[in-house]
Amino acid sequence: MKRVISILFMLAAFAPHAAQVFSADYDSLPDDAALDAELEWIRAETVVMTKIATKTAMDADLVPGMVTVLRGGALEEQGIRTVYDALSLVPGVSTHISAMGDEHVSVRGLGGSFFSGNLKLMLDGVALNDSLSAGGYVIYQLPVEQIERIEIIRGPGSVIYGEYAYAGVVNVITRKKKNRAYARLDGDESVRTCGGGGTLSYEHPEREFDLTLNISGLKSRGADVTAGEDRLYEGFSGMTFGDFSHSPGPANDARQDRLAALSLGYGNFSLSAQYVLNSRGDHFGVLHVLPSDDDRIAVFHEHQALELTQKMDISESAELEVRAGCRRYEFDTDNIVAMQEISIPLPDGSSMDITHPGGWISAPHYEEEELYVGAELIRRGKGPHTFLLGMKYSDTETEDIWADTNTANGMDRWQGDKNWLLKDRNRRVYSAYLQEAFEMTDHLTLTAGLRYDHYNDMGEYLTPRASAVYRLNDHHIFKAQYSQAVRPPTFTELYSRKNSLIAGNRNLDSEYIRSGELGYIYSNSKTTGRVTLFYSELEDNIEYPKYSNAIGGGGETAQYRNAGDIIKKAGFELEFEHMLRDNLRLGGNLSFTDTDEGETGEPLPGSARWLANLAVRYTPVRDYHFALRHHYVGERHRAPDDDRDKVDAYDTWDLTANIHNLLTEGFTLRGGIRNLFGRTVSDPSPVFKYEDGTVGYNYRDDLPRPGREWWLQLSYDF
């Protein structure tokens, strides 16, 4: 550890003196006028184009609403490891994990409720959201080394993307038409994580043929996170069981990940095939009881997809795109010990078994398959019109569902009436959507859209969107947008049963969100700034009870329900990027969100009012890049009856050094330190209630995150 820190600071100290050796360009910098002209040209050449907001390629600053585009190369230079890490750079976005290690993303104060997602998650345009929980967990641990860019919409995106595009939309685009191999090590006092992968591509321009394969793998023993006292110290059924607990002790945050993504293009035909495996330990335990420290992989999320796309030029101004695909999702567990074996001695010399021999063991399994077909017609009119018409049909069916659990007689497979989720569930969705962008003048563009969805199990919905973008001149852009979205209940929320942890509710209504935005963008050759004001109202928000007691009974029934009152949230987001010099760049953002739960008037539990990022990127000489990044998360709110102080605010500093073309062209060495000063970082742990209404604690000291970590990466581009 000390050696890695010494190397990084030696590089930082050496780099400025190396300017005379490695670069003569910095000896004679151009005057301000010449530099401004050059920077203006660079800006024009590096306009960020995106299709995520409208399905048509546009400058990201001119699309309806606010879109963030994160480039893979820039993420690497800042030491970002995964998609999950990258999302915390986006204004208004924060991340946290559950007791079982599920990654959740909160957008403008709206986080995923228990085992449910509120984001549309896509890999190369293919949706990963499953009907079980809408989580799409497999996408979060994709390494940035495989990523060309990540495109993010903050706010509703249902008009184009349909179900689960509720709080936002994320599309991860893998590297294309490049060749690369890389290896990576992470650790604290020792190596704890190793991974690697590569991108292989082939292109034949004359035949309009291209092929790209992205592959990667990672294995980790975890980050040596130590948990405090767990649920057993609180006890249940009037007894405490601290002597049987593994806590305080290390959490089981072991991890194994796999990725294989194939992209093929031939003329106007394209094929995408994907396999993603996200597997991990059971972290702090399914019942907030710390598992044994054996680095065992216990939870598996597997995604497989195949999509075929054919584009057809109907005329010079019209293009039709037809796509069909199949997606499979499998959730599996490997005999999770929810509660270790407990046996209490009695005064007469006998003993009383609280659990079955071996403890309470559970291993649920779930599979689903989706078939879909869709078409989109894009027509650019003779006038200043761009028209989009889309249709889609999808059919999702559950397949094999069961749960292995132990009884007094050994392991038993629960199916049929004993199953943890109703079998043979089906969701068919018919969708039609249209959008028209009209350039009223050279400066003003209006965009309107409307979507119709028919669910066989939830009914019909209409979701509109309307926006205006006014470009005053090359430096000032003003935006306004109103949008709505609908999120149908997941199969977990509807059909789970036969356990105390989660219980479905077949009477749930879908969630609604109505959101308005005002935005302003300023840019010149050196500086870009963005301001966004937003206000949203959420109706029928699907919630998991705040105070359910999964072990001892009592408290609130562990059943999903619709919130009785309208939830409101409002705030602002500030972004800026400034070139202090041609080799020194400063950027960051600041976000404020105020939430009102409606029923209690309290903020949403887990939400933070303030979020901030600051990054300094420095290139003293060619091929040497350094980045210093600061991340701040303010105090997070707790449930109204939780008498603990708010979850502490925290800030972390990350330092990264990059050396390109090391020894030979194409080799890059990167290294860095995350959480440089070893700040304490924790995610909130919920409370529960006993039958008499008093509050108990699952993890009184919350869920700790990793401390200081180092990492090294070697890559070769060829």
Beta strands, then each sheet from edge to edge (+ up, - down):
strand 1: 49-50
strand 2: 58-59
strand 3: 67-71
strand 4: 93-97
strand 5: 103-107
strand 6: 119-123
strand 7: 126-127
strand 8: 147-154
strand 9: 168-174
strand 10: 180-187
strand 11: 191-204
strand 12: 209-220
strand 13: 226-227
strand 14: 249-250
strand 15: 255-266
strand 16: 269-280
strand 17: 299-313
strand 18: 318-333
strand 19: 336-339
strand 20: 343-345
strand 21: 351-353
strand 22: 360-380
strand 23: 385-407
strand 24: 410-414
strand 25: 426-439
strand 26: 444-455
strand 27: 459-471
strand 28: 476-487
strand 29: 511-523
strand 30: 527-539
strand 31: 542-543
strand 32: 561-562
strand 33: 567-581
strand 34: 584-596
strand 35: 610-621
strand 36: 624-633
strand 37: 650-660
strand 38: 667-674
strand 39: 682-683
strand 40: 687-689
strand 41: 695-697
strand 42: 703-704
strand 43: 709-717
sheet 1: 1+ 2-
sheet 2: 3+ 8- 9+ 6+ 7-
sheet 3: 4+ 5-
sheet 4: 19+ 22- 18+ 17- 16+ 15- 12+ 11- 10+ 43- 38+ 37- 36+ 35- 34+ 33- 30+ 29- 28+ 27- 26+ 25- 23+ 24-
sheet 5: 13+ 14-
sheet 6: 20+ 21-
sheet 7: 31+ 32-
sheet 8: 39+ 42-
sheet 9: 40+ 41-
end
